[in-house]
Every structure is written in structure tokens, then in C-alpha cells.
């Protein structure tokens, strides 16, 4: 049976579609511009001739980027920080959120008050730097992994999600003799895949995009993450270091393209991961953030 729609409904739906198409264009075009610029001639980029398609198509920028050992070293470091950091984040956030979600935990309101307090107030950059240095973490990988091991916001979201799990399941497990760790591993976590996927995405993207902590706490360039190398290329014009032995004219023609090519190389891995977590994303955020 075909439902006949009124003219106002058709107009409303059409306006919604046009508006969403316009918003999609605004969101996607910057990424598309960076992509086509990475394959374009630098003269065309400088002249503002790039719109929707590459001008003076070339892959020289990508060739130079992939030949630069700094990029590969930074890529390896970033994967270490993302994998190890996300694992530490998930373990500690889960171990913090689960007991705080249990109503029989004494003093949990006070503990939550301290956790929420850290979301609004902190000691500042200098005390954090001194703390990292005095703990012996300075210029080590741990300086990027331990100081931000738990996000207060993510812990609250996960705690709220755990509270949505029926108490009857946990009580039944306790009657059968299961201890808290067994309940967490066998009952709570299998039911919490949506929020775990969201936490994984939040933490992984945070580690992937992080550069400020590395700039503050690291001196050894062999430990630099990809985003810090990208910052050098974009802001400090160290793209010139990739062009040893190249003529001045070629330097001008390629250096701008290198910046865009490096951005694409640094962004693609996260774009490839997101579709696999997307189906959990809305569900995990909505339940974890709104359920009381």
C-alpha cells in the first residue's frame, strides 16, 4: 500500500535532503581538497587553481615521503603509542569504571567527586612536566602512555554504561560463586562491546593525533610520533630536508605537495578503522552518556 504524502511533507523532506547534501559537502570537501592537492603541481597550488581535480598530476611528493626514513620511524612509533596506549587506557578505565558502577561500593560518591574535579581543574603544564621528569619518564615512551592513562570523561561514560546492566545478572553470578573479576570478564565485558568500541575509538584517535605531549616530553627523535614529524613539515618547513639533491625549481614544485601528501598518509589509517567501529558508536555513546 502506497502512502500518499502531502505537498508540505514532500517540501520538508526535499529541504532536509538538500541540507544534508550541503552539510556532507562541507565536511568532505576539505579532505578531498587535501587529497587532490597532494597529487597536484605546487605552482597550481600556490596559484589557487586547485578545486575538484588535480592540476599537473604527479606522485613525486608521495615518492619522496615514502623514501624518508623519518616518516617510517614515526609511523612505527605512532602504532606503538596507539596500540600500547589504547590497551592501557581500556584496562585502567574498565577497572576504574566497574567498581564505581556498583551501588554497594562505599564512598563511591566521594571518589566520583574527585574524578569529576580533575575534569575542570589541573595543576597545569609545569607541574605535569616536573612530575614526569621526577618519575624518570622524561624522554621515554612511558611519558606518552602513563600520564593520560585514564580519561575522566571516558571513565564516567563507561561507568554509566555498566550501571545499565541488570543487577540480577550480577547477583545470579555471585550466588553461583563467581568473584568480581570473573563477573567482569565473563558477564559485564561481553555485554559492553558497544561502549568498549567507542572507548577504543576515542583513545586510539587521541593517541594517533597527539603531538603536544611528545613535543614537551621527548628529545630523542627516534621516539617522535608521526604527528610531531607532520608538524615539523607543515610549520617548520622541514619538507626541504626530503629534497636533498633536488634543484631549486623542483624544490618549489614539490615542497607544497609534500605537505598535503604527508597529511593524507597520516590520516588514512584512522579513516580505515572507523567504519569497523561505526555500528557501535551511536549506541555506545547514547547509552553510556544518557542512561542514569
C-alpha positions in Angstrom: 0.0 0.0 0.0 1.5 3.3 -1.1 1.0 6.1 1.4 0.3 9.4 -0.4 2.3 12.3 1.1 1.1 15.8 1.2 2.9 18.7 -0.6 4.3 20.2 2.7 5.7 16.8 3.6 7.4 16.5 0.2 8.8 20.0 0.5 10.1 19.3 4.1 11.8 16.0 3.0 13.3 17.7 0.0 14.7 20.5 2.1 16.1 18.0 4.6 17.9 16.1 1.8 19.3 19.3 0.2 20.5 20.5 3.6 22.2 17.1 4.4 23.9 17.1 1.0 25.2 20.6 1.6 26.5 19.6 5.1 28.1 16.5 3.6 29.8 18.6 1.0 31.2 21.0 3.7 32.5 18.0 5.7 34.1 16.1 2.8 35.4 18.8 0.6 38.4 19.8 2.8 39.6 16.2 2.8 39.1 16.0 -0.9 41.0 19.2 -1.4 44.0 17.9 0.5 43.9 14.7 -1.5 43.8 16.3 -4.9 46.4 18.9 -3.8 48.8 16.1 -2.8 48.7 14.9 -6.5 49.0 18.4 -8.0 51.8 20.7 -9.1 53.0 23.2 -6.5 52.6 26.1 -8.9 48.9 25.2 -9.3 48.5 25.0 -5.5 50.2 28.4 -5.0 48.1 30.0 -7.7 44.9 28.7 -6.1 44.0 26.7 -9.2 43.0 23.6 -7.3 39.3 23.0 -6.9 38.0 19.5 -7.5 40.6 17.8 -9.7 44.4 17.6 -9.6 46.4 20.1 -11.8 49.7 18.8 -13.2 49.2 15.3 -11.8 52.3 13.8 -10.2 53.1 11.3 -7.4 56.6 12.7 -6.7 55.5 14.0 -3.3 54.4 10.5 -2.2 57.6 9.0 -3.5 59.7 11.4 -1.5 57.7 11.0 1.6 57.9 7.2 1.5 61.7 7.4 0.9 62.1 9.5 4.0 63.2 7.2 6.9 61.8 9.7 9.4 58.3 9.0 8.3 58.6 5.2 8.6 60.2 5.6 12.1 57.5 7.9 13.2 54.8 5.6 11.8 56.2 2.7 13.8 56.3 4.9 16.9 52.8 6.0 16.5 51.5 2.5 16.1 53.3 1.6 19.3 51.7 4.5 21.1 48.3 3.8 19.7 48.3 0.0 20.4 50.0 0.1 23.8 48.3 3.3 24.9 44.8 2.2 24.0 45.3 -1.2 25.7 46.5 0.6 28.9 43.6 3.1 28.7 40.9 0.4 28.2 42.3 -1.8 31.1 42.6 1.0 33.6 39.3 2.7 32.6 37.4 -0.6 32.8 39.0 -1.4 36.2 38.0 2.0 37.5 34.5 2.2 36.0 33.3 -1.2 37.1 33.6 -0.9 40.8 32.3 2.7 40.7 29.2 1.4 38.9 28.3 -0.9 41.8 26.0 0.6 44.3 27.5 -1.3 47.2 30.8 0.4 46.9 31.3 2.6 50.0 32.4 6.1 49.3 31.9 6.0 45.6 30.2 9.4 45.5 33.2 11.0 47.1 35.5 9.1 44.7 33.4 10.3 41.7 33.6 13.9 43.1 37.4 13.7 43.0 37.3 12.3 39.4 34.9 15.0 38.2 37.1 17.7 39.9 40.0 16.7 37.6 37.9 17.4 34.5 37.8 21.1 35.5 40.9 21.8 37.4 44.5 20.6 37.0 48.0 21.5 38.2 49.0 22.9 34.9 51.7 22.2 32.4 54.8 23.0 34.5 53.8 20.7 37.5 52.9 18.0 35.0 56.3 18.3 33.3 58.1 18.3 36.7 56.1 15.2 37.7 57.0 13.3 34.6 60.7 14.2 35.0 60.9 13.3 38.7 59.3 9.9 38.0 62.0 9.1 35.4 59.6 9.1 32.5 61.1 12.0 30.6 62.4 11.2 27.1 60.9 7.7 27.2 57.8 6.1 25.6 56.1 5.9 29.0 55.9 9.7 29.1 53.2 9.5 26.4 51.5 6.4 27.8 51.1 6.8 31.6 50.2 10.5 32.3 47.0 10.2 30.3 46.2 6.6 31.1 42.7 7.3 32.2 40.3 9.9 30.9 37.8 11.1 33.5 35.1 11.7 30.8 35.6 8.2 29.3 35.5 6.6 32.8 32.2 8.3 33.6 30.7 7.2 30.2 31.8 3.6 30.8 30.6 3.6 34.4 27.2 4.8 33.3 27.0 2.1 30.7 27.9 -0.6 33.3 25.1 0.7 35.5 22.6 -0.1 32.7 23.5 -3.8 33.0 20.8 -5.5 35.1 21.8 -6.2 38.7 20.0 -9.5 38.5 22.7 -10.9 36.2 25.5 -10.0 38.6 23.6 -11.2 41.7 22.9 -14.5 39.9 26.6 -14.9 39.2 27.5 -14.2 42.8 25.1 -16.8 44.0 26.8 -19.3 41.7 30.1 -18.4 43.4 31.7 -16.1 40.8 34.0 -13.4 42.1 34.1 -9.9 40.8 36.9 -10.4 38.2 35.1 -13.4 36.8 31.8 -11.4 36.7 33.6 -8.5 34.9 35.3 -10.8 32.3 32.5 -13.3 31.7 29.4 -11.2 32.0 30.0 -7.4 32.0 32.5 -7.1 29.3 30.7 -9.3 26.7 27.6 -7.2 27.2 29.6 -3.9 26.9 31.0 -4.3 23.4 29.4 -1.0 22.1 30.9 1.1 24.8 34.3 -0.7 24.5 34.3 0.0 20.8 33.6 3.7 21.4 36.3 3.9 24.1 38.7 2.2 21.7 37.9 4.8 19.0 38.2 7.7 21.4 41.5 6.6 22.9 43.0 5.4 19.6 42.2 8.7 17.8 43.5 10.6 20.7 46.9 8.8 20.6 47.1 9.0 16.9 46.5 12.8 16.8 48.7 13.5 19.9 51.8 15.6 19.3 51.9 18.2 22.1 53.0 15.7 24.8 55.7 14.3 22.6 57.0 17.9 21.9 57.1 18.5 25.7 58.4 15.2 27.0 60.6 13.8 24.2 64.0 14.8 22.9 65.1 11.6 21.1 63.9 11.9 17.6 63.8 8.2 17.3 60.8 8.3 19.7 58.8 11.0 17.8 55.3 10.1 16.7 54.1 10.8 13.2 52.1 13.9 14.2 55.1 15.6 15.6 57.0 15.0 12.3 54.0 16.2 10.4 54.0 19.4 12.5 57.7 20.0 11.6 56.9 19.5 7.9 53.8 21.9 8.0 55.1 24.6 10.3 58.8 24.5 10.3 59.1 23.7 6.6 61.4 20.7 7.2 60.0 19.3 4.0 63.1 20.8 2.5 65.1 18.1 4.2 63.5 15.5 2.0 64.7 17.2 -1.1 68.5 16.9 -0.9 70.0 16.8 -4.3 66.9 18.3 -5.9 67.2 21.6 -7.9 65.7 24.7 -6.5 62.9 24.8 -9.1 62.0 21.2 -8.3 62.1 22.1 -4.6 59.5 24.8 -5.1 57.3 22.5 -7.3 57.3 19.6 -4.8 57.5 21.0 -1.3 53.9 22.2 -1.1 52.7 18.8 -2.4 54.8 17.0 0.3 52.8 18.8 3.0 49.5 17.6 1.6 50.8 14.1 0.9 52.0 13.8 4.5 48.6 14.8 5.8 46.9 12.1 3.7 49.4 9.4 4.9 48.8 10.4 8.5 45.0 10.4 8.2 44.3 7.3 6.2 44.8 4.6 8.9 42.2 6.2 11.2 39.8 6.6 8.3 40.1 2.9 7.6 39.5 1.9 11.2 36.4 4.0 11.8 33.9 2.0 9.5 34.5 -1.1 11.6 33.5 0.7 14.8 30.8 2.9 13.4 27.9 0.4 14.1 28.8 0.5 17.8 29.5 4.2 18.0 26.0 5.8 18.4 24.7 3.0 20.6 27.6 3.2 22.9 27.7 6.9 23.3 23.9 7.3 23.7 23.6 4.6 26.3 26.8 5.5 28.1 26.1 9.2 28.2 22.4 9.3 28.9 21.4 6.3 30.9 21.1 7.0 34.6 
